[in-house]
Amino acid sequence: MQQEIDTAQQRHSWLQRERYRPGQWGGISGWRAIRLRASAGSASTPVTALRGLPPEILLVPLAGHTPGHAGIAISQPQGWLLHGGDAWFYRDEMRQPQRHCTPGLRFYQWMMAMDNEARRRNQQRLRELSCAHDHDITFFCSHDARELESLAAQPKPA
C-alpha cells in the first residue's frame, strides 16, 4: 500500500530505519501503490480485490504493526485461508475470545508496533472473526511455526 512504501522510503524513526533496510527494499522496482480509504462512517478500511488478480484473492488492511501492513485472504473450495502476516505472533491469540500470548512475544509485538492501538484493534477484529468463523476460515501468521505446520498437515483438496 502507498503508506507502507512512503514509510519505507522515508525511514524517519529508529524503528523505521531498522525495519525498512535499503538492502531489502532498494533493488525492487515496479511496485504498484494502492491507496485505501476507510468506508464512510467507519474507522476500518475495507477488504479490497487487487487489480490483475482473481477475485478469490483479497487484500485485508491490518495497519498497526506497520502503517500499510496487510493480510491476504484466499478463497478455496474448502473455505477461506487468511494469512495475517504480522498481525499476531502466537497461535493462541486467535480462535478464542481472550488473547493468550507468551510474555516475550507480547512485549516484542508492542515494541515493534508502529501504531499499537491500531494493531490491537485489528488483532481483536481478527480474533472475533476467528471465533465466529473457525470452520470457514483457516488463520495463520508469519511468526508461529506450529500454525504453519498445522496448515501444511491439512489434507489437500482433490
DSSP file (Angstrom, degrees, kcal/mol; ACC not computed):
  #  RESIDUE AA STRUCTURE BP1 BP2  ACC     N-H-->O    O-->H-N    N-H-->O    O-->H-N    TCO  KAPPA ALPHA  PHI   PSI    X-CA   Y-CA   Z-CA
    1    1 A M    >>        0   0    0      0, 0.0     4,-1.9     0, 0.0     3,-0.7   0.000 360.0 360.0 360.0 155.1    0.0    0.0    0.0
    2    2 A Q  H 3>  +     0   0    0     32,-2.2     4,-2.7     1,-0.3     5,-0.2   0.871 360.0  55.8 -56.2 -41.9    1.2    3.5   -0.6
    3    3 A Q  H 3> S+     0   0    0     31,-0.4     4,-2.3     1,-0.2    -1,-0.3   0.868 106.9  50.7 -62.4 -35.8    1.6    4.4    3.0
    4    4 A E  H <> S+     0   0    0     -3,-0.7     4,-2.4     2,-0.2    -1,-0.2   0.914 111.1  48.1 -66.9 -43.0    4.0    1.4    3.5
    5    5 A I  H  X S+     0   0    0     -4,-1.9     4,-2.0     2,-0.2    -2,-0.2   0.929 112.0  49.5 -63.0 -45.6    6.1    2.4    0.5
    6    6 A D  H  X S+     0   0    0     -4,-2.7     4,-2.2     1,-0.2     5,-0.2   0.923 112.3  47.4 -59.7 -45.4    6.3    6.0    1.8
    7    7 A T  H  X S+     0   0    0     -4,-2.3     4,-2.4     1,-0.2    -1,-0.2   0.904 111.0  51.6 -63.6 -42.1    7.3    4.9    5.3
    8    8 A A  H  < S+     0   0    0     -4,-2.4    -1,-0.2     1,-0.2    -2,-0.2   0.852 114.2  43.7 -64.0 -35.1    9.9    2.5    3.9
    9    9 A Q  H  < S+     0   0    0     -4,-2.0    -1,-0.2    -5,-0.2    -2,-0.2   0.829 117.1  43.9 -80.5 -32.4   11.5    5.3    1.7
   10   10 A Q  H  < S-     0   0    0     -4,-2.2    -2,-0.2    -5,-0.2    -3,-0.2   0.907  74.2-176.2 -82.6 -43.5   11.4    8.0    4.4
   11   11 A R     <  +     0   0    0     -4,-2.4    -3,-0.1    -5,-0.2     6,-0.1   0.906  14.8 162.8  49.0  57.0   12.7    6.0    7.4
   12   12 A H        +     0   0    0     -5,-0.2     2,-0.2     4,-0.1    -1,-0.1   0.863  51.7  50.9 -76.2 -37.4   12.3    8.8    9.9
   13   13 A S  S  > S-     0   0    0      1,-0.1     4,-2.4     0, 0.0     5,-0.2  -0.520  87.6-110.4-102.0 167.2   12.5    6.9   13.2
   14   14 A W  H  > S+     0   0    0      1,-0.2     4,-2.4     2,-0.2     5,-0.2   0.926 120.1  52.1 -57.4 -45.7   14.9    4.3   14.6
   15   15 A L  H  > S+     0   0    0      1,-0.2     4,-2.4     2,-0.2    -1,-0.2   0.900 110.2  47.9 -60.8 -41.5   12.2    1.6   14.2
   16   16 A Q  H  > S+     0   0    0      2,-0.2     4,-2.7     1,-0.2    -1,-0.2   0.892 111.0  50.8 -66.8 -39.0   11.6    2.6   10.6
   17   17 A R  H  < S+     0   0    0     -4,-2.4    -2,-0.2     1,-0.2    -1,-0.2   0.873 114.2  44.8 -66.8 -35.5   15.4    2.5    9.9
   18   18 A E  H  < S+     0   0    0     -4,-2.4     3,-0.3    -5,-0.2    -2,-0.2   0.877 119.2  41.2 -73.4 -37.9   15.7   -0.9   11.5
   19   19 A R  H  < S+     0   0    0     -4,-2.4     2,-1.1     1,-0.2    -2,-0.2   0.916 114.5  48.1 -78.7 -44.6   12.6   -2.4    9.8
   20   20 A Y  S  < S-     0   0    0     -4,-2.7    -1,-0.2    -5,-0.2    -4,-0.0  -0.696  74.3-179.4-103.6  82.3   13.0   -0.9    6.2
   21   21 A R    >>  -     0   0    0     -2,-1.1     3,-2.1    -3,-0.3     4,-1.6  -0.662  31.9-132.3 -85.5 133.2   16.6   -1.6    5.3
   22   22 A P  H 3> S+     0   0    0      0, 0.0     4,-3.7     0, 0.0     5,-0.4   0.831 105.6  63.1 -54.0 -34.1   17.6   -0.4    1.9
   23   23 A G  H 34 S+     0   0    0      1,-0.2     4,-0.2     2,-0.2    -3,-0.0   0.769 109.1  41.1 -62.5 -24.5   19.2   -3.8    1.1
   24   24 A Q  H <4 S+     0   0    0     -3,-2.1    -1,-0.2     2,-0.1    -4,-0.0   0.764 133.1  19.7 -91.8 -29.0   15.8   -5.4    1.4
   25   25 A W  H >< S+     0   0    0     -4,-1.6     3,-1.6   -17,-0.1    -2,-0.2   0.693 103.5  81.8-111.7 -26.9   13.8   -2.7   -0.5
   26   26 A G  T 3< S+     0   0    0     -4,-3.7    -3,-0.2    -5,-0.3    -2,-0.1   0.809  92.8  45.3 -58.7 -39.4   16.3   -0.7   -2.5
   27   27 A G  T 3  S+     0   0    0     -5,-0.4     2,-0.5    -4,-0.2    -1,-0.3   0.396  89.8 101.9 -88.9   5.0   16.7   -3.0   -5.5
   28   28 A I    <   +     0   0    0     -3,-1.6     2,-0.3     2,-0.0     3,-0.2  -0.752  46.0 172.6 -93.9 130.9   13.0   -3.7   -6.0
   29   29 A S        +     0   0    0     -2,-0.5    -2,-0.0     1,-0.1    -3,-0.0  -0.837  48.5  54.1-127.8 169.2   11.2   -1.8   -8.8
   30   30 A G        +     0   0    0     -2,-0.3    -1,-0.1     1,-0.2     2,-0.1   0.673  62.2 166.9  83.6  17.4    7.7   -1.9  -10.2
   31   31 A W        -     0   0    0     -3,-0.2     2,-0.7     1,-0.1    -1,-0.2  -0.394  27.9-146.2 -61.6 140.2    5.8   -1.5   -7.0
   32   32 A R        -     0   0    0     -2,-0.1     2,-0.2     2,-0.0    -1,-0.1  -0.933  16.6-142.7-110.0 108.4    2.1   -0.8   -7.6
   33   33 A A        -     0   0    0     -2,-0.7     2,-0.5   -32,-0.1     0, 0.0  -0.453  11.4-159.1 -74.4 140.4    0.9    1.5   -4.9
   34   34 A I        -     0   0    0     -2,-0.2   -32,-2.2     2,-0.0     2,-0.6  -0.983   2.2-157.6-121.2 124.7   -2.6    1.0   -3.6
   35   35 A R        -     0   0    0     -2,-0.5     2,-0.4   -34,-0.2    -2,-0.0  -0.909  13.9-169.0-102.9 121.0   -4.4    3.8   -1.7
   36   36 A L        -     0   0    0     -2,-0.6     2,-0.4     9,-0.0     9,-0.0  -0.859   4.0-160.1-110.3 145.2   -7.2    2.6    0.5
   37   37 A R        -     0   0    0     -2,-0.4     3,-0.1     9,-0.1     2,-0.0  -0.956  24.3-110.8-123.8 142.1   -9.8    4.7    2.2
   38   38 A A        -     0   0    0     -2,-0.4     7,-0.2     7,-0.2     3,-0.1  -0.372  43.1-100.4 -65.7 148.7  -11.9    3.9    5.2
   39   39 A S    >   -     0   0    0      5,-1.5     3,-2.2     1,-0.1    -1,-0.1  -0.344  49.9 -84.3 -66.3 151.4  -15.6    3.4    4.5
   40   40 A A  T 3  S+     0   0    0      1,-0.3    -1,-0.1    -3,-0.1     3,-0.1  -0.368 117.6  11.1 -57.7 129.8  -17.9    6.3    5.3
   41   41 A G  T 3  S+     0   0    0      1,-0.2     2,-0.4    -3,-0.1    -1,-0.3   0.591 113.7  97.9  77.7  10.3  -18.8    6.2    9.0
   42   42 A S    <   -     0   0    0     -3,-2.2    -1,-0.2     2,-0.1    -4,-0.0  -0.981  61.1-153.9-133.6 143.4  -16.2    3.5    9.7
   43   43 A A  S    S+     0   0    0     -2,-0.4     2,-0.2    -3,-0.1    -1,-0.1   0.610  76.7  85.3 -85.3 -13.3  -12.7    3.6   11.1
   44   44 A S  S    S-     0   0    0     -5,-0.1    -5,-1.5    -7,-0.0    -2,-0.1  -0.581  76.6-127.4 -93.8 153.6  -11.8    0.4    9.3
   45   45 A T        -     0   0    0     -7,-0.2    -7,-0.2    -2,-0.2     3,-0.1  -0.805  33.3-112.9 -96.6 136.7  -10.6    0.1    5.8
   46   46 A P        -     0   0    0      0, 0.0     2,-0.1     0, 0.0    -1,-0.1  -0.279  29.6 -98.9 -72.1 153.9  -12.5   -2.4    3.6
   47   47 A V        -     0   0    0     13,-0.1     2,-0.4    11,-0.0    13,-0.2  -0.465  49.0-150.7 -62.9 141.3  -11.1   -5.6    2.2
   48   48 A T  E     -A   59   0A   0     11,-2.6    11,-3.3    -2,-0.1     2,-0.2  -0.962  14.9-133.4-130.4 134.6  -10.0   -5.0   -1.3
   49   49 A A  E     -A   58   0A   0     -2,-0.4     2,-0.5     9,-0.2     9,-0.2  -0.593  33.5-126.1 -75.2 146.4   -9.8   -7.0   -4.5
   50   50 A L    >   -     0   0    0      7,-0.8     3,-2.1     4,-0.3     7,-0.1  -0.844  19.4-112.9-104.2 129.9   -6.5   -6.4   -6.3
   51   51 A R  T 3  S+     0   0    0     -2,-0.5    -1,-0.0     1,-0.3     0, 0.0  -0.319 102.5  21.2 -58.2 132.5   -6.3   -5.4   -9.9
   52   52 A G  T 3  S+     0   0    0      1,-0.3    -1,-0.3    -2,-0.0    -2,-0.0   0.355 107.0  93.9  90.6  -5.8   -4.8   -8.1  -12.1
   53   53 A L  S <  S-     0   0    0     -3,-2.1    -1,-0.3     4,-0.1    -3,-0.0  -0.836  85.4 -91.9-115.7 156.7   -5.5  -10.9   -9.6
   54   54 A P    >   -     0   0    0      0, 0.0     3,-1.9     0, 0.0    -4,-0.3  -0.264  37.8-112.6 -62.3 154.1   -8.5  -13.3   -9.5
   55   55 A P  T 3  S+     0   0    0      0, 0.0    -4,-0.0     0, 0.0    -2,-0.0   0.617 111.9  73.5 -65.6 -10.8  -11.4  -12.2   -7.2
   56   56 A E  T 3  S+     0   0    0     18,-0.1    19,-2.6    19,-0.1     2,-0.5   0.536  86.4  73.0 -79.1  -5.4  -10.6  -15.1   -4.9
   57   57 A I  E <   + B   0  74A   0     -3,-1.9    -7,-0.8    17,-0.2     2,-0.3  -0.951  67.3 179.3-114.0 120.1   -7.5  -13.2   -3.7
   58   58 A L  E     -AB  49  73A   0     15,-2.9    15,-2.5    -2,-0.5     2,-0.5  -0.918  27.5-130.4-125.0 146.0   -8.2  -10.2   -1.4
   59   59 A L  E     -AB  48  72A   0    -11,-3.3   -11,-2.6    -2,-0.3    13,-0.2  -0.817  20.0-160.9 -90.9 129.9   -6.1   -7.7    0.4
   60   60 A V  E     - B   0  71A   0     11,-2.9    11,-3.1    -2,-0.5   -13,-0.1  -0.905  15.1-137.5-115.7 100.9   -7.0   -7.3    4.1
   61   61 A P  E     + B   0  70A   0      0, 0.0     9,-0.3     0, 0.0   -16,-0.2  -0.368  29.9 168.6 -61.1 129.1   -5.7   -4.0    5.6
   62   62 A L    >   -     0   0    0      7,-2.8     3,-0.6    -2,-0.1     4,-0.3  -0.353  12.2-177.2-138.7  53.5   -4.3   -4.6    9.1
   63   63 A A  T 3   +     0   0    0      1,-0.2    59,-0.3     4,-0.1     5,-0.1  -0.109  49.5  72.5 -55.0 151.2   -2.5   -1.4   10.0
   64   64 A G  T 3  S+     0   0    0      2,-2.0    51,-2.2    54,-0.1    50,-1.6  -0.479  85.6  59.4 141.5 -64.5   -0.6   -1.3   13.3
   65   65 A H  S <  S-     0   0    0     -3,-0.6    49,-0.7    48,-0.2    -2,-0.1   0.948 135.2  -7.5 -56.2 -46.6    2.5   -3.5   13.0
   66   66 A T  S >  S-     0   0    0     -4,-0.3    -2,-2.0    47,-0.2     3,-1.3  -0.923  83.7-103.7-138.3 164.6    3.4   -1.1   10.2
   67   67 A P  T 3  S+     0   0    0      0, 0.0   -63,-0.2     0, 0.0    -4,-0.1   0.857 120.2  30.9 -61.0 -35.3    1.2    1.7    8.6
   68   68 A G  T 3  S+     0   0    0    -65,-0.2   -64,-0.1   -67,-0.1    -5,-0.1   0.114  84.0 146.3-111.0  22.3    0.5   -0.3    5.5
   69   69 A H    <   +     0   0    0     -3,-1.3    -7,-2.8    -7,-0.1     2,-0.3  -0.292  22.8 174.0 -60.6 142.1    0.5   -3.8    7.0
   70   70 A A  E     -B   61   0A   0     -9,-0.3     2,-0.2    -8,-0.1    16,-0.2  -0.985  25.2-140.9-148.2 156.0   -2.0   -6.2    5.3
   71   71 A G  E     -B   60   0A   0    -11,-3.1   -11,-2.9    -2,-0.3     2,-0.4  -0.637  20.5-128.4-105.8 171.9   -3.1   -9.8    5.3
   72   72 A I  E     -BC  59  83A   0     11,-2.0    11,-2.8    -2,-0.2     2,-0.4  -0.992  15.3-162.0-126.2 128.7   -4.1  -11.8    2.3
   73   73 A A  E     -BC  58  82A   0    -15,-2.5   -15,-2.9    -2,-0.4     2,-0.5  -0.923   6.5-170.0-110.0 134.2   -7.3  -13.8    2.1
   74   74 A I  E     -BC  57  81A   0      7,-2.7     7,-2.3    -2,-0.4     2,-0.4  -0.985  16.8-138.0-127.8 123.3   -7.7  -16.6   -0.5
   75   75 A S  E     + C   0  80A   0    -19,-2.6     5,-0.2    -2,-0.5   -19,-0.1  -0.664  29.1 175.7 -80.0 129.4  -11.0  -18.3   -1.2
   76   76 A Q  E >   - C   0  79A   0      3,-2.2     3,-1.9    -2,-0.4    -2,-0.0  -0.851  46.1-101.4-127.5 163.8  -10.6  -22.1   -1.7
   77   77 A P  T 3  S+     0   0    0      0, 0.0     3,-0.1     0, 0.0    -1,-0.0   0.844 123.6  46.7 -55.5 -34.3  -13.2  -24.8   -2.2
   78   78 A Q  T 3  S-     0   0    0      1,-0.3     2,-0.3    -3,-0.0    -3,-0.0   0.369 128.6 -77.4 -91.5   5.9  -13.0  -25.8    1.5
   79   79 A G  E <   -C   76   0A   0     -3,-1.9    -3,-2.2    58,-0.0    -1,-0.3  -0.831  68.4 -35.1 132.0-169.6  -13.2  -22.2    2.8
   80   80 A W  E     -Cd  75 137A   0     56,-2.7    58,-2.9    -2,-0.3     2,-0.5  -0.609  39.1-152.6 -91.1 148.9  -11.1  -19.1    3.2
   81   81 A L  E     -Cd  74 138A   0     -7,-2.3    -7,-2.7    -2,-0.2     2,-0.6  -0.990  13.4-166.4-115.9 125.8   -7.4  -19.1    4.0
   82   82 A L  E     -Cd  73 139A   0     56,-3.3    58,-2.1    -2,-0.5     2,-0.8  -0.939   9.6-165.2-121.6 112.3   -6.2  -15.9    5.8
   83   83 A H  E     -Cd  72 140A   0    -11,-2.8   -11,-2.0    -2,-0.6    58,-0.2  -0.852   5.9-171.8 -91.7 109.8   -2.5  -15.1    6.1
   84   84 A G    >   -     0   0    0     56,-2.8     3,-2.2    -2,-0.8    57,-0.2   0.389  13.9-159.0 -86.4   3.6   -2.4  -12.4    8.8
   85   85 A G  T 3  S-     0   0    0     55,-0.4    57,-3.1     1,-0.3    58,-0.4  -0.359  70.8 -16.2  58.9-122.0    1.3  -11.6    8.3
   86   86 A D  T 3  S+     0   0    0     55,-0.2    -1,-0.3   -16,-0.2     3,-0.1   0.104 103.3 109.7-102.1  19.2    2.5   -9.9   11.5
   87   87 A A  S <  S+     0   0    0     -3,-2.2     2,-0.3     1,-0.2    -1,-0.2   0.775  94.9   7.7 -68.7 -25.3   -1.0   -9.0   12.9
   88   88 A W        -     0   0    0     -3,-0.3    55,-0.5    -4,-0.1    54,-0.4  -0.965  59.6-161.4-147.2 160.1   -0.4  -11.7   15.6
   89   89 A F  S    S+     0   0    0     -2,-0.3     2,-0.4     1,-0.2    52,-0.1   0.562  70.4  55.0-117.5 -14.6    2.6  -13.7   16.5
   90   90 A Y  S >  S-     0   0    0      1,-0.1     3,-2.3    54,-0.1     4,-0.2  -0.976  74.1-127.3-135.4 137.6    1.3  -16.6   18.6
   91   91 A R  G >  S+     0   0    0     -2,-0.4     3,-1.3     1,-0.3    -1,-0.1   0.775 105.3  60.4 -52.6 -35.1   -1.4  -19.3   17.8
   92   92 A D  G 3  S+     0   0    0      1,-0.3     8,-1.2     8,-0.1    -1,-0.3   0.385  84.6  78.4 -81.9   7.0   -3.4  -18.7   21.0
   93   93 A E  G <  S+     0   0    0     -3,-2.3    -1,-0.3     6,-0.2     2,-0.2   0.601  98.5  46.9 -83.5 -11.4   -4.0  -15.1   20.0
   94   94 A M  S <  S+     0   0    0     -3,-1.3    33,-0.1    -4,-0.2     6,-0.1  -0.755  96.8  36.7-120.7 168.9   -6.7  -16.3   17.6
   95   95 A R  S    S+     0   0    0     32,-0.3    -1,-0.1    -2,-0.2    32,-0.1   0.625 102.8  72.8  65.7  18.1   -9.6  -18.8   17.8
   96   96 A Q  S    S-     0   0    0     -3,-0.1    35,-0.1     1,-0.1    34,-0.1  -0.967  84.7-118.0-155.0 150.2  -10.6  -18.0   21.4
   97   97 A P  S    S+     0   0    0      0, 0.0     2,-0.4     0, 0.0    -1,-0.1   0.848  97.6  55.5 -61.7 -37.3  -12.3  -14.9   22.9
   98   98 A Q  S    S-     0   0    0     -4,-0.1     2,-0.2    -3,-0.1    -4,-0.0  -0.824  89.5-117.8-102.3 135.6   -9.4  -13.9   25.2
   99   99 A R        -     0   0    0     -2,-0.4     2,-0.4    -4,-0.0    -6,-0.2  -0.485  28.2-171.7 -69.0 132.5   -6.0  -13.2   23.8
  100  100 A H        +     0   0    0     -8,-1.2     2,-0.3    -2,-0.2    -6,-0.1  -0.992  15.8 156.6-125.4 122.7   -3.2  -15.5   25.1
  101  101 A C        -     0   0    0     -2,-0.4    -2,-0.0    -8,-0.1   -10,-0.0  -0.998  45.8-103.8-145.0 143.8    0.4  -14.7   24.1
  102  102 A T     >  -     0   0    0     -2,-0.3     4,-2.7     1,-0.1     5,-0.2  -0.356  37.2-116.2 -63.5 148.1    3.7  -15.6   25.7
  103  103 A P  H  > S+     0   0    0      0, 0.0     4,-2.5     0, 0.0     5,-0.2   0.880 112.6  51.4 -56.8 -41.4    5.2  -12.6   27.6
  104  104 A G  H  > S+     0   0    0      1,-0.2     4,-2.3     2,-0.2     5,-0.1   0.926 113.8  42.7 -63.7 -44.9    8.2  -12.3   25.4
  105  105 A L  H  > S+     0   0    0      2,-0.2     4,-2.6     1,-0.2    -1,-0.2   0.870 111.9  55.1 -69.4 -35.9    6.2  -12.2   22.2
  106  106 A R  H  X S+     0   0    0     -4,-2.7     4,-1.9     2,-0.2    -2,-0.2   0.936 111.5  44.6 -60.8 -45.7    3.6   -9.9   23.7
  107  107 A F  H  X S+     0   0    0     -4,-2.5     4,-3.0    -5,-0.2    -2,-0.2   0.920 112.3  51.9 -63.5 -44.1    6.4   -7.4   24.6
  108  108 A Y  H  X S+     0   0    0     -4,-2.3     4,-2.4     1,-0.2    -2,-0.2   0.899 108.4  50.7 -62.4 -41.3    8.0   -7.8   21.1
  109  109 A Q  H  X S+     0   0    0     -4,-2.6     4,-1.2     2,-0.2    -1,-0.2   0.933 113.1  46.2 -60.8 -45.2    4.7   -7.0   19.4
  110  110 A W  H  < S+     0   0    0     -4,-1.9     3,-0.4     1,-0.2    -2,-0.2   0.932 113.8  48.7 -61.3 -46.4    4.3   -3.9   21.5
  111  111 A M  H  < S+     0   0    0     -4,-3.0    -1,-0.2     1,-0.2    -2,-0.2   0.869 116.2  41.8 -64.0 -38.1    7.9   -2.8   20.9
  112  112 A M  H  < S+     0   0    0     -4,-2.4    -1,-0.2    -5,-0.2     2,-0.2   0.570  88.2 108.8 -89.7  -9.3    7.8   -3.3   17.1
  113  113 A A     <  -     0   0    0     -4,-1.2     3,-0.3    -3,-0.4   -48,-0.2  -0.484  51.7-161.4 -71.5 134.1    4.3   -1.9   16.5
  114  114 A M  S    S+     0   0    0    -50,-1.6     2,-0.2   -49,-0.7   -49,-0.2   0.726  94.5  18.7 -83.4 -24.1    4.3    1.5   14.7
  115  115 A D  S  > S-     0   0    0    -51,-2.2     4,-2.5     1,-0.1    -1,-0.3  -0.728  72.3-178.0-144.3  89.9    0.7    2.1   15.9
  116  116 A N  H  > S+     0   0    0     -3,-0.3     4,-2.6    -2,-0.2     5,-0.2   0.840  81.6  55.3 -64.7 -34.2    0.0   -0.2   18.9
  117  117 A E  H  > S+     0   0    0      2,-0.2     4,-2.3     1,-0.2    -1,-0.2   0.940 111.5  43.8 -63.1 -46.1   -3.6    0.9   19.3
  118  118 A A  H  > S+     0   0    0      2,-0.2     4,-2.7     1,-0.2     5,-0.3   0.896 112.7  53.7 -64.7 -39.7   -4.4    0.1   15.6
  119  119 A R  H  X S+     0   0    0     -4,-2.5     4,-2.4     1,-0.2    -2,-0.2   0.938 111.8  43.7 -60.1 -47.4   -2.5   -3.2   15.9
  120  120 A R  H  X S+     0   0    0     -4,-2.6     4,-2.3     2,-0.2    -1,-0.2   0.882 113.3  51.6 -67.4 -38.0   -4.6   -4.2   19.0
  121  121 A R  H  X S+     0   0    0     -4,-2.3     4,-2.1    -5,-0.2    -2,-0.2   0.936 113.5  43.7 -64.0 -46.4   -7.8   -3.1   17.4
  122  122 A N  H  X S+     0   0    0     -4,-2.7     4,-2.3   -59,-0.3    -2,-0.2   0.873 112.1  53.5 -68.0 -36.2   -7.2   -5.1   14.2
  123  123 A Q  H  X S+     0   0    0     -4,-2.4     4,-2.5    -5,-0.3    -1,-0.2   0.905 108.7  49.8 -64.1 -39.5   -6.0   -8.1   16.2
  124  124 A Q  H  X S+     0   0    0     -4,-2.3     4,-2.6     2,-0.2    -2,-0.2   0.910 109.0  51.8 -65.0 -41.9   -9.2   -8.0   18.2
  125  125 A R  H  X S+     0   0    0     -4,-2.1     4,-2.2     1,-0.2    -2,-0.2   0.920 112.1  46.7 -59.3 -43.4  -11.3   -7.8   14.9
  126  126 A L  H  X S+     0   0    0     -4,-2.3     4,-2.9     2,-0.2   -31,-0.2   0.897 110.3  53.0 -65.3 -40.2   -9.4  -10.9   13.6
  127  127 A R  H  X S+     0   0    0     -4,-2.5     4,-1.9     2,-0.2   -32,-0.3   0.932 110.3  47.4 -61.0 -45.8   -9.9  -12.7   16.9
  128  128 A E  H  X S+     0   0    0     -4,-2.6     4,-2.3     1,-0.2    -1,-0.2   0.912 113.3  48.6 -61.6 -42.6  -13.6  -12.1   16.8
  129  129 A L  H  X S+     0   0    0     -4,-2.2     4,-2.1     1,-0.2    -2,-0.2   0.904 109.7  52.2 -63.1 -41.4  -13.7  -13.3   13.1
  130  130 A S  H  < S+     0   0    0     -4,-2.9    -1,-0.2     1,-0.2    -2,-0.2   0.840 111.8  46.4 -66.4 -32.1  -11.7  -16.4   14.0
  131  131 A C  H >< S+     0   0    0     -4,-1.9     3,-0.6    -5,-0.2    -1,-0.2   0.890 116.2  44.1 -74.3 -40.0  -14.1  -17.3   16.8
  132  132 A A  H 3< S+     0   0    0     -4,-2.3    -2,-0.2     1,-0.2    -1,-0.2   0.771 127.7  28.1 -76.1 -25.8  -17.2  -16.7   14.6
  133  133 A H  T >X S+     0   0    0     -4,-2.1     4,-2.4    -5,-0.2     3,-1.0  -0.139  71.5 137.8-130.0  38.1  -15.8  -18.5   11.5
  134  134 A D  T <4 S+     0   0    0     -3,-0.6    -1,-0.1     1,-0.3     5,-0.1   0.807  81.3  41.2 -57.0 -32.2  -13.4  -21.1   12.9
  135  135 A H  T 34 S+     0   0    0     -3,-0.1    -1,-0.3     1,-0.1     3,-0.1   0.601 118.1  46.4 -92.6 -11.9  -14.7  -23.7   10.5
  136  136 A D  T <4 S+     0   0    0     -3,-1.0   -56,-2.7     1,-0.2     2,-0.4   0.717 112.4  45.0 -99.4 -25.7  -14.9  -21.4    7.5
  137  137 A I  E  <  -d   80   0A   0     -4,-2.4     2,-0.6   -58,-0.2   -56,-0.2  -0.978  64.7-150.5-128.3 129.9  -11.6  -19.6    7.7
  138  138 A T  E     -d   81   0A   0    -58,-2.9   -56,-3.3    -2,-0.4     2,-0.4  -0.896  22.1-159.3 -97.3 119.8   -8.1  -21.0    8.3
  139  139 A F  E     +d   82   0A   0     -2,-0.6     2,-0.3   -58,-0.2   -56,-0.2  -0.804  19.8 158.4-101.6 137.3   -5.9  -18.4   10.0
  140  140 A F  E     -d   83   0A   0    -58,-2.1   -56,-2.8    -2,-0.4   -55,-0.4  -0.980  18.2-156.0-152.8 155.9   -2.2  -18.4   10.1
  141  141 A C        -     0   0    0     -2,-0.3   -55,-0.2   -58,-0.2     3,-0.2  -0.595  31.6-104.8-122.3-178.5    0.5  -15.7   10.7
  142  142 A S  S    S+     0   0    0    -57,-3.1   -56,-0.1   -54,-0.4   -53,-0.1   0.646 108.9  47.4 -82.6 -16.1    4.2  -15.2    9.8
  143  143 A H  S    S+     0   0    0    -55,-0.5     2,-0.8   -58,-0.4    -1,-0.2   0.526  86.7  82.3-111.3  -6.0    5.7  -16.0   13.2
  144  144 A D     >  -     0   0    0     -3,-0.2     4,-1.7     1,-0.2     3,-0.3  -0.853  49.4-170.5-109.9 105.7    4.1  -19.2   14.5
  145  145 A A  H  > S+     0   0    0     -2,-0.8     4,-2.7     1,-0.2     5,-0.2   0.837  87.5  57.7 -61.5 -33.7    5.8  -22.3   13.2
  146  146 A R  H  > S+     0   0    0      2,-0.2     4,-2.6     1,-0.2    -1,-0.2   0.886 103.4  52.3 -67.3 -37.2    3.1  -24.5   14.7
  147  147 A E  H  > S+     0   0    0     -3,-0.3     4,-2.2     2,-0.2    -1,-0.2   0.927 112.2  46.4 -61.1 -42.9    0.4  -22.7   12.8
  148  148 A L  H  X S+     0   0    0     -4,-1.7     4,-2.7     2,-0.2    -2,-0.2   0.916 112.1  50.0 -66.3 -42.6    2.3  -23.2    9.6
  149  149 A E  H  X S+     0   0    0     -4,-2.7     4,-1.7     2,-0.2    -2,-0.2   0.910 110.9  50.1 -60.9 -42.3    2.9  -26.9   10.4
  150  150 A S  H  X S+     0   0    0     -4,-2.6     4,-0.6     1,-0.2    -1,-0.2   0.903 111.4  48.4 -62.6 -41.8   -0.8  -27.4   11.1
  151  151 A L  H >< S+     0   0    0     -4,-2.2     3,-1.0     1,-0.2    -2,-0.2   0.920 110.8  50.3 -64.1 -44.4   -1.7  -25.7    7.8
  152  152 A A  H 3< S+     0   0    0     -4,-2.7    -1,-0.2     1,-0.2    -2,-0.2   0.799 107.2  55.8 -65.2 -28.5    0.8  -27.9    5.9
  153  153 A A  H 3< S+     0   0    0     -4,-1.7    -1,-0.2    -5,-0.2    -2,-0.2   0.598  82.5 108.9 -81.4 -11.3   -0.6  -31.1    7.5
  154  154 A Q  S << S-     0   0    0     -3,-1.0    -3,-0.0    -4,-0.6     2,-0.0  -0.363  83.3 -96.9 -66.5 144.6   -4.2  -30.4    6.3
  155  155 A P        -     0   0    0      0, 0.0    -1,-0.1     0, 0.0    -2,-0.1  -0.333  39.0-120.7 -60.9 140.7   -5.5  -32.7    3.6
  156  156 A K        -     0   0    0      1,-0.1    -4,-0.0    -3,-0.1    -3,-0.0  -0.599  31.3-102.9 -81.8 143.1   -5.1  -31.2    0.1
  157  157 A P              0   0    0      0, 0.0    -1,-0.1     0, 0.0     0, 0.0  -0.330 360.0 360.0 -64.6 148.5   -8.3  -30.8   -1.9
  158  158 A A              0   0    0     -3,-0.1    -2,-0.0    -2,-0.0     0, 0.0   0.475 360.0 360.0 -74.0 360.0   -8.9  -33.4   -4.6
